[in-house]
Amino acid sequence: MQLQVMQHLAILPIIMPMFMAAFLVLPPLTRNIAWQRFCSVITVLMTLIAAILLLLQSAEITQVYNLGGWQAPFGIVLVADPLAAIMVTLTSFLCLGALIYGCAGEDLTGMYFHPLFLFQLAGLNGAFLTGDIFNLFVFFEVLLIASYALLIHGGGKEKTQASVHYVTLNLIGSAFFLFALGILYGTLGTLNMADMASKISGLGADERQLAKAGGLMLLVVFGLKTAMVPLHFWLPRTYISAAAPIAALFAIMTKVGIYSIYRIHTGIFGETAGALAYMATPWLWPMAVLTIMVGILGVLASQQLKELTANLVIISVGTLLFSIALHRESATSAGIFYLIHSTLVTAALFLICDLVSKNRGKALDRLVPAKRIQNQRLISVLFFIAALTVIGMPPFSGFIGKTLLLQSAQTGAEMAWIWSAVLISSLAALISLSRAGTTVFWKSTDNSGSFSGARRQDKDAVSISGWQVCAIALLLLASPVLVITGGIITDFIAVAATQLHQGIELAPIAPILSEGGL
C-alpha cells in the first residue's frame, strides 16, 4: 500500500485539491462555510505533506509518471524532479498561509472562495509538474480561469476594471501560446520537453529558424505571465485590486512564468541545443535591467503600501531574469533560492497591507499622515520584520539570496550590471519601505500624544483575528528557517539546478505502474 502511494506521489498534489474543489461546489456544502473551511484547510495540508514527501523522494530519484501507462513522448507525462518538487512545496505552503488568512472572513465576501482557491492550487501544481509544453498550456488555463474568478471575488468597480484588463491580456497571451505550440510541434514533431531537448540540436537551418521563432514567442508569452517589462503594466493594478489572501496567492503567479522560462530556455534551448543554445540571452539582459529600473521607479513613486509591494514583485522578477540570463548552474541555484524567499515575503507583505488598511480608518494604506493606526504594536512589528527581509538585510533570507546571485556574476560586465541593479534596487526598497513605515506608524495627526490617549485608541481598536496573525507569522517564519537550514537547502537547490541544465531523460527514471496508470 505504501509503495503504491509513493508511486502516485507525482499526481497527488494535482488531484487532491481538484477533487476537493469539485466536491465543495455540491449543494450540501456550498453554503456551509464551516465545513468549507475545514475541508479546504485539510486538503491543502495533505497537499503540502504530499509535496514534502515528493521533495524528499526527488532528492534520490526523479519520478516520471506516465498517465494511463502511455510512454513518453506520446502520452501525458508528469516529471517530479527536484525543481518541480521545490515549486510544488513552495506553492502548497504559500496557499496554506493565504487560505488561513482568508478564513478570517474574506471567504464570506463572495461565493465559491474555497473551491476556486483549490482549483488555483491544482492548476499551479500541474504547471510545475507537467513534462510537456501542451499540458503546461492546459494547466495555465486552469489556474488562469480560477484566478479570473478570484480576482473579482467580493465584487466592486475597481476589481471589475482590473479583471477586464487582466483577462484580456491573458487571453491574448494564451492565443500566442497556441501559435508557438503549433510552430514547435510542426518543427520537432513533439511537445514533450525531454524529447524536444534531444531533437533540437539536430534541426536543419530552415527548421532552426522556425524553432527559434516558436521559442521566442514562448518567451513573450511567459514574459507576459511574469510581468517582464514592457509586459508588466497589468500587474500593479491587478494586485492592488485583489483581496489580500488572493494577492498573497498571486505572489506565485509571476514565478510560474519564471519557472516556464527556466524549463524552456534552460532545459530545451540550453547548452545542448546546438546553434539555438541560449538564444534568448540577448533579450533577457536588457529586459532584466529595464524590469528592475521600472520596479525601482514604481516603489519610489508608490502612494499606497499595496502598490509599493506590487512594485517590489516587479523588482524580484527583474532579479530572477538575471539568474536566467547568466545561464550557469550557480546563477540558477541562486535564482531558485531568491524565488522562494521573494515569493513568501511579498505574500506576507500583501497580508500586512490588508491589516494596515483595516486598522487605519479612511486613510486605508495610503502613504499619508492619518490618525494613529489601531493595533499599532503588533502590525508595526510584523511590517518591520517583513521590510528587513525583503530589503535583504542580514541575517534574513533576502541577504543570502542576493549574495548568492552577486557571487554568480563572474565577468566584469556581468558584475557591473548585476551588482549595480541589485544593490540600487535594495537601496530603493530600503528608502521606500522606511518612508512607508514612518508615514503609517509614526506620522500621526492625533493631537494627544499621551499614553492615556494611546490606551483609549487601543480599547477601540479593530479586532485582529488569530487566523490573520497565524497566517502572516507562518509566512514570515519561513525566512529564518531558510537561513538556519541554509546549507541543506542550498545543496538541494544546487542539485535541482544541475538537473535542470542537464535535462530529463526521456525514459522513466523511477519505477511506475507499467500499465493502467490511474
BAKEPA-767005 format. One record per atom (N, C-alpha, C): residue in three letters; x, y negated, z. Coordinates in pm, whole numbers, plus 50000, padded with zeros to 5 digits. Layout:
! BAKEPA-767005
alaXYZ ...
END
This chain:
! BAKEPA-767005
met500845012150000 met500005000050000 met500874987550000 gln501894987650087 gln502794976150094 gln503524974149962 leu503954985349899 leu504634984349770 leu503734978449664 gln502444982449664 gln501504977049565 gln501304962049584 val501204957749709 val501064943349735 val502294935849685 met503484941049713 met504714934549669 met504804933949518 gln504254944149449 gln504254944049303 gln503364933049248 his502344929449322 his501394919449275 his501654905549334 leu502784903749401 leu503064890849464 leu503034879349364 ala503504881549244 ala503634870749146 ala502284864649108 ile501224872549118 ile499924867349075 ile499054862849192 leu499404866849313 leu498584863349429 leu498444848249450 pro499514839949435 pro499324825549454 pro498384819049353 ile498034826349247 ile497094821149148 ile495684825949176 ile495534839149196 ile494184844649205 ile493514842149340 met494294840949447 met493664838649578 met492924825249584 pro493574813949550 pro492814801349552 pro491744800749444 met491994807249330 met491004806749221 met489724814149259 phe489854826049315 phe488674833749354 phe487944827049470 met488684821649566 met488014815049678 met487304802349631 ala487884795049536 ala487234783049483 ala485904786749418 ala485894797849341 ala484654802249278 ala483634806749384 phe484114812849491 phe483224817449599 phe482594805649673 leu483344794749689 leu482864783349766 leu481794775149694 val481634777149564 val480584769749493 val479254777049496 leu479214789049558 leu477954796349570 leu477034789249669 pro475714789849645 pro474754782149727 pro474884783749877 pro475104795649934 pro475154796550081 pro476254788050145 leu477344785450071 leu478474778250129 leu478604763950079 thr477844760449977 thr478034747449913 thr477884735850011 arg476904736850102 arg476624725750194 arg477044728850339 asn477734739750358 asn478214743150491 asn479674738950503 ile479904726650547 ile481244720950546 ile482184728250641 ala481644733350752 ala482494740450848 ala483084753050786 trp482244760650716 trp482724772850651 trp483644769450534 gln483344758650462 gln484204754650351 gln485604751250402 arg485664743850512 arg486964740350568 arg487724752850613 phe487024761550683 phe487664773750734 phe488194782250619 cys487374784550519 cys487774793350408 cys488914787250327 ser488864774250303 ser489904768050221 ser491234767450295 val491214764150424 val492464763650500 val493074777650511 ile492264787750540 ile492774801550548 ile493334806050413 thr492664802450305 thr493144806250172 thr494494799850141 val494634787050173 val495904780250147 val497004786150235 leu496684789350360 leu497674795850447 leu498114809250390 met497164817250342 met497504830150282 met498324828250155 thr497994817950077 thr498764814949957 thr500194810949992 leu500334803050099 leu501664799050145 leu502474811250191 ile501834820250262 ile502524832350307 ile502984840750187 ala502084842250088 ala502454849749966 ala503604842849894 ala503584829449891 ala504654822149825 ala505994823949897 ile505964823950030 ile507194826050107 ile507744840050083 leu506854850150081 leu507284863750051 leu507884864649911 leu507264857649817 leu507784857349681 leu509144850649676 leu509304840149757 leu510574833049766 leu511674842349818 leu511364849849923 leu512344859149978 leu512674870349879 gln511654874949808 gln511884885549709 gln512734880649592 ser512514868149549 ser513244862949435 ser514714860849465 ala515074860349594 ala516494859249629 ala517254871749590 glu516554882949580 glu517204895549545 glu516934899849402 ile515724897149353 ile515364901949220 ile514254893149163 thr514304890749034 thr513264883048966 thr512164892448920 gln510944889348958 gln509814897748919 gln509194892348791 val509164900848689 val508484897648563 val507204905948560 tyr506074899348567 tyr504784905948585 tyr504004905248455 asn503794916748393 asn503064917548266 asn501594920548293 leu500724911148268 leu499294913248293 leu498744923348193 gly497964932848243 gly497364942948157 gly498334953148105 gly499594952848151 gly500584962448105 gly501154959247968 trp500754947947907 trp501284944147776 trp502674938047794 gln503644943647723 gln505014939147739 gln505254926047665 ala506144917747722 ala506544905447655 ala507314909047528 pro507214900547423 pro506594887347422 pro505144887247376 phe504494899047367 phe503134899547312 phe502064897047417 gly502334900947541 gly501344899347646 gly501574886847730 ile500624884447821 ile500744873347916 ile501714877548026 val502694869448052 val503734873048147 val503904862048251 leu504054866248376 leu504414857148485 leu505844860148526 val506624849748550 val508024851448588 val508244844748723 ala508564852748823 ala508794847548959 ala510284847548987 asp510994838248926 asp512414836648954 asp512574826749071 pro513784824449120 pro513944815549236 pro513364801649218 leu513514795549099 leu512984782049078 leu511464782049086 ala510814791549020 ala509354792349025 ala508874794749168 ala509574803449242 ala509184806349380 ala509344793949468 ile510384786249446 ile510574773749522 ile509404764249497 met509024762549371 met507964753149337 met506604757849391 val506344770749386 val505074775949438 val505004774149590 thr506114776749658 thr506144774749803 thr505964760049839 leu506654751249767 leu506514736849790 leu505074732349767 thr504464736849659 thr503104732849626 thr502114737649732 ser502254750149775 ser501344755649876 ser501484748350009 phe502714745050047 phe502954737750172 phe502364723650164 leu502594717050051 leu502044703650032 leu500524703950034 cys499944713749968 cys498484714949964 cys497924717150103 leu498634724750186 leu498174727050323 leu498114713850400 gly499174705750391 gly499174692850459 gly498074683550411 ala497914682650278 ala496884673850222 ala495484678650258 leu495294691850257 leu493974697450289 leu493614695150436 ile494574696850525 ile494324694250667 ile493894679750688 tyr494554670550619 tyr494184656350630 tyr492764654150575 gly492454660850464 gly491124659350405 gly490024664450495 cys490334674250580 cys489334679850672 cys488954670150783 ala489664658850793 ala489324648850894 ala488094640650856 gly487574642750735 gly486364635550696 gly486304631650550 glu487434631850480 glu487424628250339 glu486614638150257 asp486544650650301 asp485794660750227 asp484294658650236 leu483844649350319 leu482414646450332 leu481944635450238 thr482884628850169 thr482524617350086 thr482014621249948 gly482064633949915 gly481604638649785 gly481424653749784 met480924658749674 met480644673049661 met481884680549609 tyr481974693149646 tyr482934702749591 tyr484394698949613 phe484684692249723 phe486064688349752 phe486954700749765 his486524710449843 his487354722249871 his487514731449749 pro486454734549674 pro486674742449552 pro487604735749453 leu487464722649435 leu488344715449342 leu489794715749390 phe489984714249520 phe491324714749577 phe491984728249548 leu491204739049565 leu491744752449543 leu491984755149394 phe491104750149308 phe491354751549164 phe492624743949123 gln492834732449183 gln494054724749156 gln495284732749198 leu495224739049315 leu496334747149364 leu496594758949271 ala495534765549226 ala495694776849134 ala496344772549003 gly495914761048950 gly496504756048826 gly497964752448840 leu498314746048953 leu499704742348977 leu500584754848990 asn500144764449069 asn500944776649086 asn501074784248955 gly500004784548876 gly500074791248747 gly501064784648653 ala501104771248653 ala502064764048568 ala503494767248606 phe503754769148735 phe505114772148780 phe505504786648754 leu504534795748752 leu504844809848741 leu504784815348599 thr504144808348508 thr503974813748375 thr505314815248303 gly505374825648217 gly506604828248142 gly506494824747996 asp505374818847953 asp505264814647813 asp504614800947806 ile504914793847699 ile504504779847690 ile502994778447668 phe502384788047597 phe500954786747575 phe500184787047707 asn500554796347794 asn499864796847923 asn500264785348013 leu501414779247988 leu501734766648055 leu500694756248017 phe500324755747889 phe499274746647843 phe497944749947911 val497614762847920 val496344767047982 val496284762548127 phe497344764948202 phe497344761048344 phe497404745948360 phe498044739048265 phe497994724448266 phe496544719748260 glu495764725948173 glu494374721848159 glu493564725048284 val493844736448347 val493144739948471 val493394729448579 leu494674726048599 leu494984716448706 leu494514702348670 leu494544698948540 leu494104685648500 leu492584684048514 ile491824694348476 ile490374693548491 ile489994691748638 ala490674699248725 ala490424697548869 ala490814683648915 ser491924678448864 ser492384665148906 ser491444654148857 tyr490804656048740 tyr489834646148692 tyr488704644448794 ala488184655748841 ala487074655148937 ala487544650149074 leu488734654349116 leu489244649849246 leu489504634749246 leu489944629349134 leu490254615149127 leu489034606449155 ile487874610649106 ile486664602549127 ile485874607449248 his486474616149330 his485774621249448 his485444609549542 gly484214608549579 gly483764597549664 gly483164586049586 gly483414585549454 gly482814575349368 gly483414561549387 gly482864551949316 gly483344538249322 gly483834533349187 lys483724520349165 lys484094514349037 lys485584515949008 glu486414513649108 glu487854514349088 glu488284528449049 lys487734538449115 lys488084552249083 lys487604556148944 thr486414551348908 thr485884554648775 thr486744548548666 gln487154535948681 gln488004529448581 gln489354536448568 ala489944539948683 ala491234546848679 ala491104560548615 ser489994567448642 ser489834580948588 ser489654580648436 val489014570148384 val488834569148238 val490204568448169 his491094559948220 his492424558848162 his493204571948179 tyr493094577648298 tyr493834589848328 tyr493384601348238 val492074603048224 val491544613848141 val491904611647994 thr491734599347945 thr492014596447804 thr493464599447769 leu494394594747851 leu495814596947823 leu496174611747829 asn495604618947924 asn495924633147934 asn495304641247821 leu494164637147771 leu493594643847654 leu494474641747532 ile495004629647517 ile495934627147407 ile497184635747423 gly497684636447547 gly498844644747574 gly498584659447544 ser497384664247577 ser497034678147550 ser496994680947400 ala496504671247323 ala496474672947177 ala497904674247122 phe498814665647167 phe500204666547123 phe500844679647170 phe500434684247287 phe500934697047339 phe500584708347241 leu499344708547193 leu498914718947099 leu499664717846967 phe499874705646919 phe500644703846795 phe502054709546811 ala502674706546924 ala504034711446949 ala504064726646956 leu503044732647021 leu502984747147029 leu502834753446891 gly502024747446806 gly501854752446670 gly503154752046591 ile503904741046604 ile505174739746532 ile506174750246581 leu506284751746712 leu507264761046768 leu506884775546738 tyr505584778646744 tyr505174792346713 tyr505384795546565 gly505094785946478 gly505314788146336 gly506784789746302 thr507644783546382 thr509084784146357 thr509724796646418 leu509364799646541 leu510034810446614 leu509224823346618 gly507914822646592 gly507094834546596 gly506764839446735 thr507014831246836 thr506754834846975 thr506674822347060 leu505954823347172 leu505934812547269 leu506394817247406 asn506864829747413 asn507464834747535 asn508804827747556 met509024821947674 met510194813647696 met511494821447678 ala511534833547733 ala512754841647720 ala513004845447575 asp511954849047502 asp512094852647361 asp512504840647278 met511954828947308 met512324816747237 met513804813547259 ala514254815047384 ala515664812047414 ala516614821247339 ser516184833647316 ser517054843047245 ser517064840747095 lys516034834247040 lys515924832346895 lys516354818546848 ile516404808946939 ile516574795046897 ile517914792646829 ser518954799646869 ser520284797246813 ser520444803146674 gly519544812346633 gly519674818746503 gly518844812346394 leu518264800746417 leu517434794146316 leu518274788046205 gly517694787646085 gly518324780845974 gly518194765745986 ala518794758545893 ala518824743945902 ala517424737945900 asp516554742545807 asp515204736945798 asp514374740445922 glu514534752945967 glu513774757146085 glu514244749746210 arg515534746546214 arg516054739046330 arg515404725346339 gln515184719046225 gln514554705846227 gln513114706546279 leu512404717046238 leu511034718846289 leu511044721646439 ala511954730446481 ala512044733546624 ala512424721146704 lys513294712946648 lys513684700646716 lys512494691246729 ala511704690246622 ala510504681746627 ala509534686646734 gly509334699946738 gly508434705446839 gly508954703446980 gly510264705246998 gly510854703347131 gly510774688947178 leu511024679447088 leu510954665347126 leu509504661047149 met508584667147077 met507174664247102 met506774668947241 leu507294680547282 leu507044685147418 leu507654675647521 leu508804669847488 leu509424660047579 leu508494648147600 val507834643847492 val506874632847504 val505694636847592 val505184649047571 val504054653947650 val504414654647797 phe505554660747827 phe505974662047966 phe506384648548025 gly506884639747939 gly507194626247985 gly505944618848029 leu504834621247960 leu503554615248000 leu503094620848134 lys503194634048150 lys502804640148276 lys503704635548390 thr504984633148357 thr505974629448458 thr505904614748495 ala505314606548409 ala505304591848424 ala506684586048397 met507314591248292 met508594585948246 met508334573548160 val509124563148182 val509004551048102 val509274554547955 pro508454549747860 pro507364539947871 pro505984546247887 leu505914558447937 leu504644565547950 leu504164565948095 his504574555948172 his504344555948316 his503144547848360 phe502564539848270 phe501634529448312 phe500354534648377 trp500054547448361 trp498844553048421 trp499024555948571 leu500264557848616 leu500474563148749 leu500074553848864 pro500564541348869 pro500234533148987 pro498734531649010 arg497994528848905 arg496564526648922 arg495844539448965 thr496284550748908 thr495664563548943 thr495904567049089 tyr497134565649136 tyr497464569249272 tyr496854559649373 ile496754546949337 ile496134537149427 ile494654540049443 ser493994544249334 ser492554546349337 ser492164559249408 ala493024569149403 ala492684582249459 ala492574581749610 ala491724590349667 ala491644591749811 ala492964597049865 ala493244594449992 ala494564597250050 ala495004611850034 pro494194621850072 pro494674635650055 pro494874639549910 ile494104633449821 ile494244636549679 ile495514629949623 ala495784617549665 ala497034611049625 ala498234618849676 ala498124624249798 ala499204632349853 ala499424644849769 leu498344651449729 leu498464663249644 leu499014659549507 phe498644647649457 phe499134643149327 phe500644640449329 ala501254640149447 ala502704638049453 ala503454649149381 ile502834660849368 ile503464672049297 ile503174671549147 met502204663349104 met501794663348964 met502924658848871 thr503614648248909 thr504724643848824 thr505834654248821 lys505974661948930 lys507024672048936 lys506714683948846 val505434685948809 val505104696248711 val505744692848577 gly505704680048542 gly506354675648419 gly507854677448425 ile508464673948538 ile509904675748556 ile510264690548545 tyr509494698948613 tyr509724713548607 tyr509644718548463 ser508664713648387 ser508504717948249 ser509694713648162 ile510214701848188 ile511404697348115 ile512594706248150 tyr512714709748278 tyr513754719248317 tyr513634732148236 arg512434737548232 arg512224750348166 arg512494749748016 ile512024739247951 ile512134738447805 ile513504733447762 his513954722347820 his515164715847769 his516434720047842 thr516304728747942 thr517474735248001 thr517434750247976 gly516254756247992 gly516144770647974 gly516114775047829 ile515454767447740 ile515344771247599 ile516324763347513 phe516234750047519 phe517144741647440 phe518374738147525 gly518924748147591 gly520084746147677 gly521384750247610 glu522294755247690 glu523644758247643 glu523664768747532 thr522734778247534 thr522734789147437 thr521934785947311 ala521484773647292 ala520604770147180 ala521364766647054 gly522684768047052 gly523454765246932 gly523444750546895 ala523034747746772 ala523034733846724 ala521984725346795 leu521014731546856 leu519954724046926 leu520224722947076 ala521404726747121 ala521704726447264 ala521634712147318 tyr520864710347422 tyr520714697547493 tyr520354686147397 met519444689047306 met519074679047206 met518354667047267 ala517764668747386 ala517024657747449 ala517904648247528 thr519184651847547 thr520074643747632 thr520174629147588 pro520334626247456 pro520414612147416 pro519174604047451 trp518044610747465 trp516804603847503 trp516644602947653 leu517114612947726 leu516904613447869 leu517694602747944 trp518914599847899 trp519734589847969 trp519064576047973 pro518714570247857 pro518064556947865 pro516714557247935 met515964568347918 met514674569247985 met514834569848137 ala515874576748183 ala516124577448327 ala516464563748384 val517334556548314 val517734543148360 val516534533748360 leu515754533748251 leu514604524848241 leu513534528348344 thr513334541248369 thr512334545348467 thr512694540348606 ile513964541548642 ile514394536548773 ile514284521348779 met514644514348670 met514534499748668 met513094495148686 val512184501648614 val510764498048627 val510264501048768 gly510704512448823 gly510324515748960 gly510834505549060 ile512074500949042 ile512654490749131 ile511844477849125 leu511544473449003 leu510734461348988 leu509354463249051 gly508814475449037 gly507494478149093 gly507474477549245 val508464483649310 val508464483449457 val508714469349510 leu509534461549441 leu509804447949487 leu508604438749467 ala507784441649366 ala506634433049336 ala505334438149397 ser505374449449465 ser504144455549517 ser503474446549621 gln502154445849611 gln501354437949704 gln500544446649799 gln500594459749778 gln499904469249864 gln500874480349903 leu500654485850020 leu501514496750067 leu501364509049978 lys500154511749934 lys499934523249847 lys500564521049710 glu500514508749660 glu501164505549533 glu502684507249544 leu503234503249657 leu504674504849681 leu505044519749677 thr504234528049741 thr504514542449743 thr504414548349603 ala503434543849525 ala503294548849387 ala504524545349304 asn505074533549324 asn506284529749251 asn507514537249301 leu507514541349426 leu508584549949475 leu508564563449403 val507364568049368 val507254580349289 val507934578649153 ile507754566849091 ile508394564148962 ile509914564148976 ile510434558449083 ile511874558749107 ile512374573149120 ser511624581349192 ser512024595349208 ser512034602649074 val511114599248985 val511084605348852 val512354601748774 gly512734589048777 gly513964584948709 gly515184591948765 thr515244593548896 thr516364600348960 thr516444614848915 leu515294621448906 leu515264635448863 leu515624636848716 leu515284627048634 leu515674627548493 leu517194627448478 phe517894620548569 phe519354620948566 phe519874635148586 ser519244642548677 ser519694656248704 ser519534665148582 ile518544662248496 ile518364669848373 ile519354665248266 ala519564652148257 ala520454646648154 ala521894651248172 leu522314653948294 leu523684658348319 leu523934672548270 his522884680348252 his522914694248204 his524094702548256 arg524234702248388 arg525164711348454 arg524504716748581 glu524964728348625 glu524284735348733 glu524274727448863 ser525354720548893 ser525414712749018 ser524374701549017 ala524164695348900 ala523174684648890 ala521754690248902 thr521514701748839 thr520204708148850 thr519914711848995 ser520904717349063 ser520744720849205 ser520414708649288 ala521124697649265 ala520854685149336 ala519454680049305 gly519054681249179 gly517724676649140 gly516614684549207 ile516784697749219 ile515754705949284 ile515624702149431 phe516754700249498 phe516694696249639 phe516004682649653 tyr516374673149567 tyr515774659849575 tyr514284660549541 leu513914669549450 leu512494671149414 leu511674675349534 ile512194685149610 ile511484689749730 ile511324678349830 his512424671349856 his512404660249951 his511424649349909 ser511534644549786 ser510744633149741 ser509254636449736 thr508914648749700 thr507504652649695 thr506854651849832 leu507514657249931 leu506924657850066 leu506874644250133 val507914636250117 val507944623450188 val506974613350123 thr506854613349991 thr505894604249929 thr504454608449961 ala504214621449970 ala502884626150011 ala502564621250152 ala503534622250243 ala503324617350380 ala503074602350380 leu503774594850296 leu503574580350290 leu502174576750242 phe501644584250145 phe500274581650099 phe499274583550214 leu499484593550296 leu498594595850409 leu498734584850513 ile499974580250537 ile500194569250632 ile499544556350580 cys499614554150449 cys498944542450390 cys497454542450422 asp496854554250420 asp495424555350450 asp495134551750595 leu496014556150687 leu495844552450828 leu495954537350846 val496884531250777 val497034516750785 val495774509950736 ser495244514350622 ser494044508150565 ser492854509050660 lys492704520450725 lys491544522650812 lys491684515850947 asn492884511550983 asn493114505551115 asn493494490751106 arg493304484750990 arg493744470850972 arg492614461550932 gly491404466550940 gly490274457950908 gly490184454650761 lys489774442250731 lys489564438050593 lys490864436850515 ala491994435450581 ala493274434250511 ala493694447250445 leu493144458450495 leu493484471650442 leu495014473550442 asp495584477850328 asp497034480050324 asp497744469150245 arg497064457650227 arg497704446650155 arg498834440850240 leu499904436950174 leu501084432050245 leu500944417150272 val499994413850360 val499734400150403 val499564400250554 pro499874389150621 pro499634388550766 pro498164390350797 ala497864397850900 ala496484400650938 ala496424403051088 lys495244406551136 lys495104409651277 lys495964421651314 arg496294422151442 arg497134433051490 arg496514446651454 ile497334455151394 ile496844468051349 ile496484476851469 gln495374483751460 gln494964492851566 gln495844505451564 asn495974511951676 asn496814523851689 asn498234521251637 gln498734509151670 gln499984504651609 gln501174513451645 arg501254517751771 arg502434525251813 arg502584538151732 leu501504545751723 leu501554558551652 leu501844556551503 ile501114547651440 ile501254545851295 ile502624540051260 ser503114530751341 ser504414524651313 ser505544534751324 val505454543951421 val506484554351434 val506464563551313 leu505284567651270 leu505174576151151 leu505724569151027 phe505384556251013 phe505874548650898 phe507394547050903 phe507934544451020 phe509374542551036 phe510144555150995 ile509664566751039 ile510324579351004 ile510244581850853 ala509054579750797 ala508884581850652 ala509754572250572 ala509844559650616 ala510654549750544 ala512124553550545 leu512654557450660 leu514054561650667 leu514324573750578 thr513354582750572 thr513524594850490 thr513544591550342 val512604583350297 val512524580450155 val513674571650108 ile514194563050194 ile515334554650158 ile516584563050138 gly516714573750218 gly517904582150209 gly518904579250319 met518414574650433 met519294571950546 met519654585050616 pro520934586750654 pro521284598750730 pro520644597950869 pro520284609050930 pro520534622850887 pro519354629250815 phe518494621450749 phe517304627050688 phe517634633250552 ser516664641050498 ser516904649050378 ser517184640650253 gly516654628450249 gly516914619950133 gly518394617050113 phe519124615850224 phe520564613450217 phe521274625250151 ile520894637450187 ile521524649250129 ile521214650349980 gly519934648349944 gly519554649349803 gly520284639449716 lys520364627049760 lys521044616849680 lys522544619049678 thr523124623649789 thr524564626449792 thr524934637549696 leu524114648149693 leu524374659149601 leu524314654449456 leu523354645649425 leu523244640649289 leu524434631749253 leu524864623349345 leu526024614849319 leu527274623249297 gln527414634049373 gln528584642749357 gln528584650249225 ser527404652449167 ser527334659849041 ser527794651648922 ala527854638348936 ala528384629848829 ala529914630948829 gln530494634248714 gln531924637148708 gln532724627048626 thr532214623148511 thr532954613548429 thr532724599348478 gly533574590248431 gly533444576248471 gly532124570148430 ala531674573248307 ala530404567648258 ala529234572948339 glu529254585948369 glu528184591948449 glu528124585548587 met529274583948649 met529314578048782 met528824563648781 ala529204556248677 ala528804542148669 ala527284540848662 trp526654548948576 trp525204547948560 trp524454553548680 ile524834565448722 ile524054572248826 ile524274565648962 trp525514562948998 trp525774556549127 trp525074543049136 ser525164535149028 ser524534521949029 ser523024523049044 ala522414532048963 ala520954533148965 ala520454538349098 val521084548849150 val520614554949275 val520804545549394 leu521974539049402 leu522244530349516 leu521394517549511 ile521214511949392 ile520394499849380 ile518934503149411 ser518464514749364 ser517074518549393 ser516884520949543 ser517894526549609 ser517814528449754 ser517764515049827 leu518564505449779 leu518554492049837 leu517204485349817 ala516634486949697 ala515314481149669 ala514244487349759 ala514344500549780 ala513394507149869 ala513554502250012 leu514804500350055 leu515064495150190 leu514464481350208 ile514684472550111 ile514164458850119 ile512634459050120 ser512044466650029 ser510584466750015 ser509894472850136 leu510414484050184 leu509804490550300 leu510014482450427 ser511164475550438 ser511384466750553 ser510394455150552 arg510214449350435 arg509244438450422 arg507844443350454 ala507484455250402 ala506144460650427 ala505944463450575 gly506954469450639 gly506834472850780 gly506694460550869 thr507504450250843 thr507424438150925 thr506114430750903 thr505614430850778 thr504354424050748 thr503174431150815 val503134444250805 val501994451750855 val502014452751008 phe503184455051066 phe503244458151209 phe503684446551298 trp504364436451242 trp504894425651325 trp504204412251301 lys503834409251177 lys503254396251146 lys501764396451174 ser501414392951296 ser500014393051338 ser499464378851342 thr498234377251300 thr497574364151305 thr496864361851438 asp496924371751530 asp496304370251661 asp497034359551742 asn496264351551810 asn496874341351896 asn497334347152029 ser496684358152070 ser497024363952200 ser498154373852183 gly499294370652238 gly500414379852231 gly500624387052361 ser499654385652455 ser499814391552586 ser499594406452583 phe500074412852687 phe499904427252698 phe498444430852716 ser497694422152787 ser496274424952808 ser495504424352678 gly495894414752592 gly495254413952462 gly495484426352380 ala496714431452386 ala497034443752313 ala496214455352366 arg496014455752497 arg495254466952556 arg493794466152514 arg493244453852503 arg491864452452460 arg491674457552318 gln492654454752232 gln492544459452094 gln492684474552086 asp493574480252168 asp493744494652169 asp492454501552213 lys491714494952307 lys490474500652355 lys489434501452244 asp489464491652155 asp488504491252044 asp489064497351916 ala490164504451927 ala490844509451807 ala490014520051736 val490234520951605 val489604531251525 val490214544751564 ser489364554351582 ser489844567551625 ser490644574351514 ile491784579851550 ile492594587651458 ile492424602351490 ser492044609951390 ser491784624151411 ser493094631851430 gly493014642251512 gly494164651051529 gly494544658051401 trp493534660451312 trp493824666451181 trp494774657451102 gln494534644251108 gln495354634851031 gln496784634551082 val496944633651214 val498294633251272 val499034646351244 cys498324657451255 cys498924670551230 cys499414671651086 ala498614666850992 ala498984667650850 ala500234659350820 ile500264647050870 ile501424638450845 ile502664643950913 ala502504648551038 ala503654654151111 ala504194666451040 leu503304674650985 leu503734686650913 leu504614683050794 leu504204672950718 leu504984668950600 leu506294662250639 leu506264653950745 leu507484647050787 leu508494656550851 leu508004666750920 leu508924676250985 leu509714684250883 ala509234684750760 ala509964691950655 ala511344685850632 ser511474672550653 ser512754665950629 ser513854670850724 pro513654670650856 pro514694676050943 pro514934691050923 val513884698350885 val514074712650856 val514994714450736 leu514814706150633 leu515694706650517 leu517144703650554 val517324694950653 val518684691450696 val519284702650781 ile518514707450878 ile519014717750970 ile519374730550894 thr518544734250798 thr518784746450720 thr519414743150585 gly520084731650577 gly520614726850450 gly521544736550380 gly522394743450456 gly523334752750395 gly522644764350327 ile521674770250395 ile520924781450338 ile520124776950216 ile519464765450229 ile518604760550121 ile519424756949998 thr520524749850016 thr521334745849900 thr521954757949832 asp522324768149909 asp522844780449847 asp521784787249762 phe520554787849814 phe519464794149738 phe519134785849614 ile519124772749630 ile518824764049516 ile519914765249409 ala521154767149451 ala522244769049356 ala522024781649272 val521514792249336 val521184804449263 val520074801749162 ala519054793949204 ala517954790549113 ala518464782648993 ala519374773149018 ala519934765148909 ala520754773848814 thr521514783048868 thr522334791948784 thr521444800548694 gln520394806348753 gln519494814648672 gln518764806548567 leu518424794148601 leu517754785548502 leu518644783348382 his519924780548405 his520854777848295 his521194790648217 gln521184801948284 gln521494814548216 gln520294820148142 gly519084816748185 gly517874821548120 gly517374834448180 ile516134838048146 ile515484850248194 ile515574860848085 glu515894872948125 glu515914883948029 glu514494887047984 leu514394891647858 leu513074894747804 leu512454906947868 ala513284917047897 ala512764929247960 ala512474926548106 pro511484933348164 pro511194931648306 pro512394934948392 ile512674926548490 ile513804928648578 ile513384936448701 ala512174933748749 ala511674940848866 ala510694951548821 pro510624962848893 pro509654973048856 pro508244967948877 ile507384969748777 ile505994965548788 ile505114977148744 leu503824975348748 leu502924985848702 leu503114987948553 ser503374999948513 ser503655002648372 ser502395002648289 glu501265004348352 glu500025004148276 glu498904999348367 gly497944993548302 gly496764989248378 gly496854974948422 gly497964971148488 gly498074957548540 gly496994955048642 leu496284943948622 leu495164940948712 leu493884946848654 
END
